[in-house]
């Protein structure tokens, strides 16, 4: 995942206090633990933010980070436990600063229902990469507050697609078949954005599924820091290791893949044993 800067505009700014709630805070690359220095809109119909990218980008997806997912402001107008629909679009057309209503310009990357959670990160992966100068995020609700700590773009220009190559080789009249996993340079593929563990372990011993987290949505489950870009459904921003994210789902995937590899290894060993036995029995005829 490549974090880029640029500029940003929005439908409104909370209390018109741009020094504390400006949309530029959403793209500054800094995770804030306070209730200010992050973009916050007024309570309004379908609030939005537009990220003006510094360069034309193949947008593979967008990650939306917010301290509470849905902000609970002092007047209790928006509750963090409510499900709210977010819509993400990308393309070459810009919105006017005074735009009101539902955004229909550009290509729909995806939608997501966000419920409040601690330091949550919500990845939206596009069906295919979108060439874009602009990204918009909008809440599809008639009475909502949009609050975004950080936005990150998944750049698809270096994406690769997966292919399987079957090799058949003849050795002493016995044919061996091998499946090789190759990744040639190609266009972006959603398969390249997954949910897997990185080998990072922080000084407190967290990482590689060695310890559990106290965060409510992953409580009692071991977590690991993830490879990026990531589409883990429980992705969480690390407050102790800025820029890194962790997940319990990635640990589940790791354990599952270990089980699959164990079965495959056993099957390969069994197959080789049978093959060698066949060769030994028929070596006088080869």
Helices and strands as residue ranges (DSSP letters): E 6-10, G 14-16, H 18-21, G 23-27, E 39-40, E 48-66, E 84-91, E 107-114, E 120-139, E 147-148, E 150-155, E 163-171, E 174-182, G 190-192, E 211-212, G 216-218, E 222-225, E 236-237, E 245-247, H 249-282, G 283-285
